[in-house]
Structures are given as structure tokens and as C-alpha cells.
Amino acid sequence: MELLAPAGGRAQLEAAVRFGADAVYLACDRFGMRQRAENFALADIPDAVRFAHEAGAAVHVTLNTLMDADDIAALPEYLEALADADVDAFIVSDLGAFSLAQRHAPGVALHVSTQASVCNAEAARRWHEMGAARVVLAREMSIEQIARLRADAPRGLQLEAFAHGAMCVAVSGRCLLSAAMTGRSGNKGHCSQSCRWSYALVEEQRPGEYFPIEEDARGTYVLNAQDLCMIGHLDDLTAAGVDSIKLEGRNKKAFYVATVAHAYRSALDGGDPAAAMEDLLAISHRPYGTGFYYGQPNQTPERDGYVKECLHAATVAACAPSPLGDGSLWAVDALCHNRFGEGDVLEALSPRRAVEKVRVLGLLWLPDPTEDDPAPAAVPANVANRSLGRYRFLSPAPLRPGDLLRLRIA
């Protein structure tokens, strides 16, 4: 199956591609369902596409918000610019946007968004007859329902399904809570995640007196869906006929994208799913579940906290044989993201390789050059704590520039 990863910005794009994604999906400054993400200026798309294509990855652009008349009027220029940038596919849900894409960007493949709630073969067939190359299946489908749709839908139509990430309580993400409660429309890409808030009951004859829905004095997160995780069930998705698995997370940072892509790449390439699961437990996440694939999904009503076992400690900037040893040690230069210290054991995340443990030895801070001191001396340090500061330490194993170093905290 194709591994499709989120790219909420340039750093996430590079992480997704480097750590094994076959394709990425991203948005410009309009028409994407994640407007809080960094996203891409339209002028930056050609370079982003060029980077992905040189690495062998496809680029899918989301144009799947609810489209009003002003949006439709602005779309042709966007579509033509994206086509000129050589993007591979548009992800759309609105029929008007679909029609305009065919007219103004006929060479770009059309993927029907999960917002369209395609969950039967007849709907899939109709989209295919209109020109869709792929449908992103409704998130409410079970494995058996996907297999049935695959058997009855045209063979030339690709099926894409979500495999990992945050789940929305509304049908295929079409939610009115955020707009009703905050004025920020989730269908326009501005979801305030109202379903994640803490709720309690109030009886109309007792104003100001609140009763918890569950036995918790703080109320309950009654709408709080578990995160989706299908790392242990990829064979079932393959057998059901899924062509592409989608990782949710365009609001996430590059460390998250790299970690999730690394885990699913490993599992897709035949690695141990249990080992890949260790990656997924390391990053910030809500309790995991399997969504609708095997029955009704579960909620986490007791809290909305995130769970994580590791911090992104540093990113490798350079690595060379150490002049201090007998050739068995390597000098690693790394940019600090979170505090780590002398003697700490870091876990190195490298593309298409198992996670390797590295103990920090001989930690040095490398000050930035200045006009007065263009070649400052390295300073011994017990702790690396300067954000994006450059540090050096000795490692018994060589690391590669771009490798991510994480520190286990749980």
C-alpha cells in the first residue's frame, strides 16, 4: 500500500519524505481543512513539489473545505497555479470544485475527500464515472464494508483509508460544534476542537449547579475520541483492497510526522509491528484504538490529556570520526530541541533503520561564531539546554545528518 503522510509545512514535508512516505498531502493558505497548520504559500508550491518528486514522492493538495460562491470564484486561479507546479492530485469534496478542477487542471488526478462520506460501491462508481481516480473512504467503515465496496467498485478506482491519527466525532469530519460554539467553522478549516472540551450536566431548576456525566468532579470529556492506530492490522487493510493508507496530522510538528512515517514504513516493509508500535508510543498521542474498523470506536471520557514516552532531544547536524579515539568513536554535532545531558541514553531515529540507542559522552557546547570570535572554542557542558544550540558528543555508532534523537521520559 502507498504510505501517505501529512505535510503541514516545509519541515514536515521534508520529514515525511525522508522517513519513507510514498506521497504527502498538504494545503496552501486557502481551501485546506487545517488552517492552523503552517501550510504553504502558493508561490512555495513549485519548490515543494520539486523536492518531493526528486525523492520519488507524490504531492496531493487538499481543496476540501466547504465551498461558498467566493471560494468557487477564487478556485480557477489556484487550480491553474497548482497544475503549473506539477502537483499530482487534488483532494476535493465539493462537486463545483471537482468540476472546476477538470476544466482548469485536466492533467491533475482527482481524489474524493473523506468529507464526501463515500461508503458504498454505487457512490464510488459514480465518482469514478465523473473522473475520480481515487476515493478517500468514509472513516465510519469497517474492514468488511471496505472489502465489500472493493469487490463491487470499478477496479481502476483507488481506495484510500485513514490508518493513524486523531479521530473526529462527527460523520467524516463534517462537524457543526465548533462553528456553533465559537464561530470558527471546522468545515472551513478552523476547528476549535470543541469535542475535546470538558463537559458537565446542569439541571434547569438548579442553575449554576453542575453534575458530572461520569464520576469525576471536573466533568467529563464525553465526546473525546481515541486516536486511531492500525499499525498491527495493515494486513487486514491490504486484504480488504485498500491502495493507500493515510496518516493524519497536518497540525503536528516534523518530529511527529517523521516518527509515524518511520513506524508505518517499517511495518509496510515487513518489520515487526510490535517494534513499530514502540515508535508510536514515544510520540504525543491520545489513547489508541482502531476506530470503526472492528466495531464501534471508543472514547476516552475521563480526560483529554496526551500521552508520550519521549521528547525530541536533538537533530543530528553532522557526524565524523572522532580525532580523540582509535576510530571506534564518532563526533556527533546536534541541534538541541529539548534538554538532555551527559550520560543520557538517546534513541536515534533514522530512515529505514531500527532505532539505535546512543549514550551521550563528552558533551560540548559549540558557541555560534561572532564578529569578535569567528572560531569560538567548544565549551564542556553537563547539560544541553539552549534551544537550537549546537552541541557535540561522542557516539560509538555513526549517525546521519537529519537523524532524530529522542530522550525517553517514561
C-alpha positions in Angstrom: 0.0 0.0 0.0 1.0 3.6 -0.6 2.1 5.4 2.6 0.5 8.9 2.5 1.9 11.3 5.2 0.8 14.8 6.3 2.9 17.8 5.4 1.7 20.8 7.4 4.7 22.8 6.4 8.1 22.6 4.8 9.8 20.9 7.8 7.1 18.3 7.9 7.3 17.7 4.2 11.0 17.0 4.4 10.5 14.7 7.4 7.7 12.8 5.7 9.7 12.2 2.6 13.0 11.4 4.4 11.3 8.9 6.7 9.6 6.8 4.0 6.4 8.4 2.8 5.4 7.5 -0.8 3.3 10.6 -1.0 2.4 13.6 1.1 -0.7 15.7 1.3 -0.6 19.4 2.0 -2.5 22.7 1.7 -2.0 26.2 0.5 -3.2 29.2 2.5 -6.8 28.6 1.4 -9.2 25.7 1.0 -7.5 23.2 3.4 -9.2 21.7 6.4 -6.2 22.6 8.7 -5.9 26.3 8.6 -4.0 26.4 11.9 -1.2 24.4 10.3 1.8 26.3 8.8 0.7 25.3 5.3 2.3 26.6 2.1 2.1 29.9 0.2 1.0 29.3 -3.3 4.4 30.6 -4.5 6.2 28.0 -2.5 4.4 25.0 -4.0 6.6 24.6 -7.1 9.7 24.1 -4.9 7.9 21.8 -2.5 6.7 19.6 -5.4 10.2 19.6 -6.9 11.7 18.5 -3.6 9.1 15.7 -3.2 9.4 14.5 -6.8 13.2 14.3 -6.7 12.8 12.0 -3.7 10.2 9.9 -5.6 7.2 11.1 -3.6 3.9 12.4 -5.0 2.1 15.5 -3.8 -1.6 15.7 -3.1 -3.1 19.1 -2.4 -6.2 19.5 -0.2 -9.0 21.6 -1.6 -11.8 20.1 0.5 -13.3 22.8 2.7 -16.9 23.7 2.3 -17.0 25.9 -0.8 -19.1 29.1 -1.0 -19.5 31.3 -4.0 -16.4 33.4 -3.2 -14.3 30.2 -2.9 -15.5 28.9 -6.2 -14.7 32.3 -7.8 -11.1 32.1 -6.5 -10.5 28.5 -7.4 -9.6 28.6 -11.1 -6.5 30.7 -10.5 -5.4 28.4 -7.7 -6.1 25.3 -9.7 -4.1 26.6 -12.7 -1.2 27.6 -10.5 -1.1 24.2 -8.8 -1.3 22.4 -12.1 1.6 24.5 -13.4 3.5 23.4 -10.2 3.1 19.8 -11.3 1.1 18.6 -8.3 -0.1 15.0 -8.6 -3.6 15.1 -7.2 -6.3 17.3 -5.7 -8.3 16.2 -2.7 -11.8 17.6 -3.2 -15.3 17.1 -1.8 -17.4 19.8 -3.4 -18.9 19.0 -6.9 -18.3 22.5 -8.0 -14.6 22.3 -7.1 -14.4 18.9 -8.8 -15.9 20.3 -12.0 -13.6 23.4 -12.0 -10.6 21.1 -11.4 -11.4 19.1 -14.5 -11.8 22.3 -16.5 -8.8 24.3 -15.2 -6.3 21.5 -14.3 -7.2 18.5 -16.5 -3.9 16.8 -16.0 -4.2 16.6 -12.2 -5.7 13.4 -10.7 -8.8 13.9 -8.6 -9.2 12.3 -5.2 -12.6 12.5 -3.5 -12.2 13.6 0.1 -13.4 11.7 3.2 -15.7 14.7 3.6 -17.9 13.2 0.8 -18.6 10.1 3.0 -18.1 7.6 0.3 -19.1 4.3 2.0 -20.8 2.2 -0.8 -19.8 1.0 -4.2 -22.6 2.9 -6.1 -21.2 6.2 -4.8 -17.7 5.1 -5.6 -18.7 4.1 -9.1 -20.4 7.4 -9.8 -17.4 9.4 -8.7 -15.2 7.2 -10.9 -17.5 7.8 -13.9 -17.2 11.5 -13.3 -13.4 11.3 -13.4 -12.2 10.5 -9.9 -9.0 8.4 -9.7 -9.4 7.7 -6.0 -11.9 8.0 -3.2 -10.8 8.6 0.4 -13.2 6.2 2.3 -15.6 7.4 5.0 -14.0 6.9 8.4 -17.1 5.1 9.6 -16.5 2.0 7.5 -15.5 -1.4 8.9 -12.9 -3.7 7.3 -15.8 -5.9 6.0 -17.6 -2.9 4.5 -14.4 -1.8 2.7 -13.9 -5.3 1.3 -17.5 -5.3 0.0 -17.0 -1.9 -1.6 -13.8 -3.0 -3.2 -15.4 -6.1 -4.7 -18.3 -4.1 -6.2 -16.4 -0.8 -7.3 -14.6 -0.4 -10.5 -11.1 -2.0 -10.4 -9.5 1.2 -11.8 -10.7 3.2 -8.8 -8.1 3.5 -6.0 -9.2 3.3 -2.3 -7.5 5.4 0.4 -8.2 4.9 4.1 -7.1 6.5 7.3 -4.7 4.4 9.3 -3.4 6.6 12.1 -4.1 9.9 14.0 -6.8 11.9 15.7 -10.4 11.0 15.0 -13.3 13.4 14.7 -16.6 12.6 16.5 -18.7 13.9 13.6 -19.5 11.9 10.5 -16.4 12.0 8.2 -15.4 15.3 9.9 -18.5 17.3 9.0 -19.0 19.0 12.3 -21.1 22.0 13.4 -19.9 22.1 17.1 -17.0 24.5 16.5 -19.0 27.0 14.4 -21.9 26.9 16.8 -19.9 27.3 20.0 -17.0 29.6 18.9 -17.9 31.0 15.4 -15.0 29.1 13.9 -16.1 26.7 11.3 -14.5 23.3 11.2 -15.8 22.9 7.7 -13.7 25.9 6.7 -10.6 24.6 8.3 -10.9 26.4 11.6 -11.9 23.7 14.1 -11.6 24.7 17.7 -11.9 21.0 18.8 -15.0 21.7 20.9 -15.4 17.9 21.2 -12.3 17.7 23.3 -13.6 20.1 26.0 -14.7 19.1 29.4 -18.5 18.9 29.8 -20.9 18.5 32.8 -24.7 18.4 33.2 -26.7 21.3 34.6 -30.3 20.7 35.6 -32.6 23.6 34.6 -34.2 24.0 38.0 -30.7 24.3 39.6 -28.8 27.0 37.6 -25.2 27.1 38.4 -25.1 23.6 40.0 -23.2 21.2 37.8 -23.3 17.4 37.8 -20.6 15.3 36.2 -21.6 13.0 33.5 -19.1 10.5 34.8 -17.8 10.2 38.4 -15.3 13.0 38.1 -15.7 16.3 39.8 -14.1 18.1 36.8 -16.8 16.9 34.4 -16.2 14.5 31.5 -14.7 14.6 28.0 -17.7 12.7 26.8 -17.0 13.4 23.1 -13.3 12.7 23.3 -12.4 10.1 20.6 -9.4 7.9 20.9 -6.6 8.3 18.4 -6.7 5.8 15.5 -3.8 3.3 15.2 -3.8 0.4 12.7 -0.1 -0.5 12.9 -1.0 -4.0 13.9 -3.7 -4.5 11.3 -2.1 -3.5 8.0 -2.6 -7.0 6.6 -6.4 -6.6 7.1 -6.4 -3.3 5.2 -4.4 -4.8 2.4 -6.7 -7.8 2.2 -9.7 -5.5 2.1 -8.3 -3.8 -1.0 -7.0 -0.5 0.3 -4.5 1.1 -2.0 -3.2 3.9 0.2 -3.1 4.3 4.0 -3.3 7.9 5.3 -1.6 9.3 8.4 -3.5 12.2 10.0 -1.6 15.1 11.4 -1.1 18.3 9.4 -1.1 20.3 12.7 1.7 18.2 14.0 5.4 19.0 14.1 8.1 17.4 12.0 9.2 15.1 14.8 5.7 13.6 15.0 5.5 13.2 11.2 8.9 11.6 11.0 8.2 9.1 13.8 4.8 8.0 12.5 6.1 7.7 8.9 9.1 5.7 10.2 6.8 3.3 12.1 4.4 2.6 9.3 7.2 2.4 6.7 8.9 -0.2 8.8 5.7 -2.3 9.2 4.8 -2.0 5.5 8.3 -3.2 4.6 7.8 -6.3 6.7 9.2 -5.2 10.0 7.8 -6.2 13.4 4.6 -4.3 14.1 5.3 -4.6 17.9 8.7 -2.8 17.4 7.0 -0.2 15.2 4.4 0.4 18.0 7.3 1.5 20.2 7.7 4.5 17.9 4.1 5.3 18.1 4.0 5.2 21.9 7.1 7.5 22.0 5.2 10.5 20.5 2.5 12.6 21.9 -0.9 10.9 21.4 -4.2 10.2 23.0 -5.0 6.5 24.0 -5.0 4.4 20.8 -7.9 2.5 19.3 -8.9 1.0 15.9 -11.8 3.4 15.1 -14.7 1.8 13.3 -12.7 -0.9 11.6 -13.7 -3.7 14.0 -16.9 -2.3 15.5 -17.8 0.9 17.4 -15.0 3.2 18.3 -14.1 4.0 21.9 -14.0 7.3 23.6 -11.7 8.5 26.4 -14.2 10.2 28.7 -12.0 10.5 31.7 -9.5 13.1 30.3 -8.2 14.9 27.3 -4.5 14.6 28.2 -1.9 13.4 25.8 0.4 10.5 26.5 4.0 10.5 25.4 7.1 8.5 26.4 9.8 10.5 24.7 10.9 14.1 24.0 12.6 15.2 20.8 16.0 15.9 22.3 18.0 16.9 19.2 18.5 16.6 15.5 21.8 15.4 14.1 23.6 18.1 12.1 26.9 16.3 11.3 28.8 13.2 12.2 32.5 12.4 11.6 35.1 10.0 13.0 36.4 11.5 16.3 40.1 12.5 16.3 40.1 11.7 20.1 39.7 7.9 19.7 41.1 4.9 17.9 38.5 5.1 15.2 35.8 3.5 17.2 34.1 6.7 18.3 32.2 9.3 16.2 31.8 13.0 16.9 28.1 13.9 16.6 27.0 17.6 16.2 23.4 18.1 17.0 20.9 20.9 17.3 19.2 20.9 20.8 15.3 20.8 20.9 14.8 19.7 24.5 17.1 19.3 27.5 19.4 16.3 27.6 22.7 15.7 29.5 26.0 13.9 29.8 25.4 10.2 30.3 21.8 10.2 28.9 20.8 7.4 26.6 19.3 8.8 23.4 17.3 6.9 20.8 18.4 7.6 17.2 15.6 7.5 14.7 17.0 7.0 11.2 15.2 6.3 7.9 14.6 2.6 7.2 16.8 1.5 10.1 15.9 0.1 13.5 16.1 2.6 16.4 19.5 2.6 17.9 20.5 3.7 21.4 23.4 6.1 21.9 24.9 7.3 25.2 25.9 10.9 25.4 29.6 11.1 26.2 32.0 14.1 26.3 29.2 16.7 25.8 30.4 20.1 24.5 28.5 23.3 23.7 29.5 24.8 20.3 29.0 28.6 20.6 28.0 30.4 17.4 30.7 32.4 15.7 30.7 36.1 16.2 32.5 39.0 14.6 34.8 39.3 17.6 35.3 35.5 17.8 34.8 33.8 14.4 36.1 30.4 15.7 35.0 30.1 19.3 36.3 27.2 21.3 34.0 24.3 22.4 32.8 24.5 26.0 32.4 21.4 28.2 28.8 21.1 29.3 26.9 18.8 31.6 23.6 19.7 30.1 22.4 20.7 26.6 19.6 23.3 27.2 20.0 26.0 24.7 17.1 25.8 22.2 18.5 25.1 18.7 22.0 25.5 20.2 24.7 23.3 18.6 26.3 20.6 20.8 28.8 17.8 20.2 29.2 14.5 21.9 30.9 11.2 21.2 29.0 8.2 20.0 30.1 4.5 19.5 27.9 4.4 16.4 27.8 6.7 13.3 24.7 8.8 12.9 23.4 10.6 9.8 22.6 14.2 9.3 18.8 14.6 9.8 18.5 11.7 12.2 16.3 12.5 15.2 17.4 11.9 18.7 14.8 11.3 21.4 15.0 11.0 25.2 12.8 8.6 27.0 10.9 10.2 29.8 8.5 7.4 30.8 
